[in-house]
Protein backbone atom coordinates (compact mmCIF):
# COMPACT_ATOMS: atom_id res chain seq x y z
CA UNK A 1 0.00 0.00 0.00
CA UNK A 2 1.84 3.15 -1.16
CA UNK A 3 2.08 5.92 1.38
CA UNK A 4 0.84 3.84 4.26
CA UNK A 5 2.21 4.80 7.65
CA UNK A 6 3.06 2.27 10.34
CA UNK A 7 3.41 3.07 14.01
CA UNK A 8 6.59 2.46 15.97
CA UNK A 9 5.24 -0.68 17.64
CA UNK A 10 4.47 -2.38 14.32
CA UNK A 11 7.92 -1.46 12.98
CA UNK A 12 9.65 -2.78 16.09
CA UNK A 13 7.59 -5.99 16.01
CA UNK A 14 8.38 -6.62 12.34
CA UNK A 15 12.12 -6.03 12.84
CA UNK A 16 12.14 -8.26 15.93
CA UNK A 17 10.31 -11.06 14.10
CA UNK A 18 12.83 -11.04 11.26
CA UNK A 19 15.78 -11.06 13.66
CA UNK A 20 14.25 -13.84 15.77
CA UNK A 21 13.40 -16.07 12.79
CA UNK A 22 16.09 -15.33 10.21
CA UNK A 23 17.72 -18.67 11.05
CA UNK A 24 14.53 -20.48 10.01
CA UNK A 25 14.97 -19.35 6.39
CA UNK A 26 17.63 -19.86 3.73
CA UNK A 27 18.31 -16.11 3.43
CA UNK A 28 17.55 -12.92 5.29
CA UNK A 29 15.44 -11.81 2.32
CA UNK A 30 13.31 -14.95 2.61
CA UNK A 31 12.67 -14.15 6.28
CA UNK A 32 11.84 -10.54 5.39
CA UNK A 33 9.39 -11.63 2.69
CA UNK A 34 7.68 -14.12 5.03
CA UNK A 35 7.29 -11.64 7.90
CA UNK A 36 6.27 -8.74 5.68
CA UNK A 37 3.67 -10.90 3.95
CA UNK A 38 2.13 -11.89 7.27
CA UNK A 39 2.06 -8.31 8.53
CA UNK A 40 0.76 -6.77 5.30
CA UNK A 41 3.68 -4.60 4.25
CA UNK A 42 6.14 -4.76 1.40
CA UNK A 43 9.38 -6.63 1.81
CA UNK A 44 11.35 -3.56 0.77
CA UNK A 45 9.72 -1.49 3.51
CA UNK A 46 10.70 -4.04 6.13
CA UNK A 47 14.23 -4.33 4.68
CA UNK A 48 14.67 -0.57 5.04
CA UNK A 49 13.45 -0.71 8.65
CA UNK A 50 15.99 -3.44 9.38
CA UNK A 51 18.84 -1.42 7.88
CA UNK A 52 17.78 1.71 9.77
CA UNK A 53 17.58 -0.24 13.04
CA UNK A 54 21.20 -1.32 12.46
CA UNK A 55 22.18 2.34 12.05
CA UNK A 56 20.25 3.32 15.19
CA UNK A 57 22.03 0.58 17.15
CA UNK A 58 25.43 1.76 15.91
CA UNK A 59 26.10 -1.53 14.12
CA UNK A 60 26.63 0.15 10.74
CA UNK A 61 27.50 3.66 9.61
CA UNK A 62 24.67 5.95 8.64
CA UNK A 63 22.46 8.83 9.68
CA UNK A 64 20.23 8.15 12.66
CA UNK A 65 16.58 9.13 12.63
CA UNK A 66 17.21 11.86 15.21
CA UNK A 67 20.13 13.30 13.24
CA UNK A 68 18.05 13.32 10.07
CA UNK A 69 15.26 15.15 11.92
CA UNK A 70 17.72 17.76 13.20
CA UNK A 71 19.21 18.24 9.72
CA UNK A 72 15.73 18.75 8.20
CA UNK A 73 14.86 21.29 10.90
CA UNK A 74 18.12 23.21 10.42
CA UNK A 75 17.64 23.27 6.64
CA UNK A 76 14.11 24.59 7.12
CA UNK A 77 15.34 27.34 9.48
CA UNK A 78 18.17 28.21 7.09
CA UNK A 79 15.76 28.54 4.17
CA UNK A 80 13.48 30.72 6.29
CA UNK A 81 16.39 32.99 7.23
CA UNK A 82 17.51 33.23 3.60
CA UNK A 83 13.98 34.27 2.57
CA UNK A 84 13.95 36.88 5.35
CA UNK A 85 17.33 38.27 4.22
CA UNK A 86 16.14 38.42 0.61
CA UNK A 87 13.21 40.64 1.61
N, C-alpha and C positions, 0 to 999 in steps of 0.2 A: 504494500500500500504506500504509494509515494506521499511524502510529506507527513506521514504519521509520526506522532511523538510518543515516546515511551517514558514512563517515570523511572526514577532512579532505582526503585526496588526491582522492577522488571529487568532492567539492564544488569543489575548486580546478580540477580537470580540466573539469568541466561549465561553470563560469564562464568559463574560458579559451576553451573551444570556442565559446561564444556570442559572446564578444568578438572572436575571430578570424574568425568566419563571419557576423557580423551583416550585413555588406555584401552577402552572397550572397542575402539574403531581402528581401522588400518591407518588412517591419517587424521591430522587435526581437522582438515577440511571436512572429512566425513562426519566427524563429531559435530562440527559447526552446523552442517546441513541438517543433521538429525535433530539437534536441539532447536534450531531456528524454525524448522518445519513444525515441530510440536508447539512452539510458542507463537507461531503466526507472524514471523518476521522474515526478512530476506537473510540469506546466509552472509551476504556482503555486509549488511548492517551489523550483524553479530561479530563478524571478523574485525570490523573497525573498532567495535567496543572492546574486544579482546586486546587489540594492539594499543588502544588508548589506556587501558587498565595497566598494561605493562609499563607505559610511560609514567603514569601516575605513581606506580610502585617503585619507580627508579630502576627498573630492570633493563630498560633500553633508553637511548637518548631520544629526546623529543620535547615538544612544548606541552606542558601540563594544561589542564582545563582552566585552572586559576590564572596562569600566566597568559593564556590566550584571551581570557576575559579582560585582564588588566591592559593588554596591548590594544584590544578593541576600544576600550574606554579612553585610553590616552590618544589614540588616533582620532576618535570622535571629538575630544576636547581640542586637539590641535587644529582640526578642520574648522571648528567653531571659532577659535581664536584667529585663524587666517581670514575667515569671512569678516570678522569684526575689524581687523586691521585694514582690509580692503575697502571698507566703508568709509 
